[in-house]
């Protein structure tokens, strides 16, 4: 029998968001923080609606970058994990390098990528791949490593070859770990794209943020910040649905 979400599971997060909204209204309404530093939710909503065609145009560009970068990072992470799982010497040699890529701040490497690859989509996609690759690769590696040696021996005794062992044992066993890493990466991909656009680009939410910041339109800035958060939550929701479709047995 499938697990059903209780009303509490839905109401609790909604209550937290409602509380934040109320506090925001109170702070701006009582002018605890000056309006030019923290615009009210009403002003932010009006700014978003008035400039929605422009914002949506930039949003489409940012989403496209994120989807392409995330897709490439998953493909590279999968094949890298398969190779490192198969050859222990390669894992020992290159795993520390993967860790090093995560120690470099995105805001530091983005201008270098723009300098090398220009102001087009290439540096944005590369940055997303660098940021999102590691959690997915580690997820696959942990999943492959979680397979019991006795299970492999059992399949070998039944005449299974390496491809069949991978398909019927290692790959299914790696899916929960993959989705754990996928969710972590997805929370980074939109933000990484915006950071890269902010530091150099012609389109995207980062470029839009930079322009409205220069003109001191902080209500529009807050509108885009909220939009980026909503987009990240939507990506997480899509991944959760995909996870349930590929692993329906986890809800039983």
Long-range contacts (C-beta under 8 A, 24 or more apart in sequence): 1-252, 2-251, 2-252, 3-251, 36-216, 36-218, 37-218, 38-218, 38-222, 39-218, 39-219, 39-222, 43-219, 44-219, 44-222, 44-223, 44-226, 45-223, 46-219, 47-217, 47-219, 47-220, 47-222, 47-223, 48-220, 48-223, 48-226, 48-227, 51-220, 51-223, 54-208, 55-205, 55-208, 55-223, 55-224, 55-227, 57-203, 58-203, 58-204, 58-205, 58-207, 58-208, 59-205, 59-227, 59-231, 61-203, 61-204, 61-205, 62-190, 62-193, 62-194, 62-197, 62-204, 62-205, 62-206, 62-231, 63-190, 63-231, 64-121, 65-121, 65-124, 65-125, 65-128, 65-193, 65-196, 65-197, 65-204, 66-128, 66-189, 66-190, 66-192, 66-193, 66-235, 68-121, 68-125, 68-128, 69-124, 69-125, 69-126, 69-127, 69-128, 69-129, 69-132, 69-189, 69-192, 69-193, 70-128, 70-132, 70-185, 70-186, 70-189, 72-125, 72-129, 73-128, 73-129, 73-132, 73-133, 73-136, 73-185, 74-136, 74-182, 76-129, 76-133, 76-137, 77-133, 77-134, 77-136, 77-137, 77-139, 77-140, 77-181, 78-136, 78-140, 80-133, 80-137, 81-137, 81-140, 81-141, 81-144, 82-140, 82-144, 82-166, 84-141, 85-140, 85-141, 85-144, 85-145, 85-170, 91-141, 98-133, 98-134, 98-137, 98-138, 99-134, 101-130, 101-133, 101-134, 102-131, 102-134, 104-130, 106-130, 106-131, 106-192, 106-195, 106-196, 107-195, 107-199, 110-195, 110-196, 110-199, 110-200, 111-199, 111-200, 113-196, 114-196, 114-199, 114-200, 114-201, 119-200, 119-201, 119-202, 120-202, 123-196, 123-200, 124-192, 124-193, 124-196, 124-197, 124-201, 124-204, 127-192, 127-193, 127-195, 127-196, 128-188, 128-189, 128-192, 128-193, 128-196, 131-185, 131-188, 131-189, 131-192, 132-185, 132-186, 132-188, 132-189, 132-192, 133-185, 135-181, 135-182, 135-184, 135-185, 136-178, 136-181, 136-182, 136-185, 137-181, 138-181, 139-174, 139-177, 139-178, 139-179, 139-180, 139-181, 139-182, 140-174, 140-177, 140-178, 140-181, 142-174, 142-177, 143-170, 143-173, 143-174, 143-175, 143-176, 143-177, 143-178, 144-170, 144-173, 144-174, 146-173, 146-174, 146-177, 147-173, 175-246, 175-247, 176-247, 176-250, 179-239, 179-242, 179-243, 179-247, 182-239, 183-236, 183-239, 183-240, 186-232, 186-235, 186-236, 186-239, 187-232, 187-235, 187-236, 189-235, 190-228, 190-231, 190-232, 190-235, 191-228, 191-232, 194-228
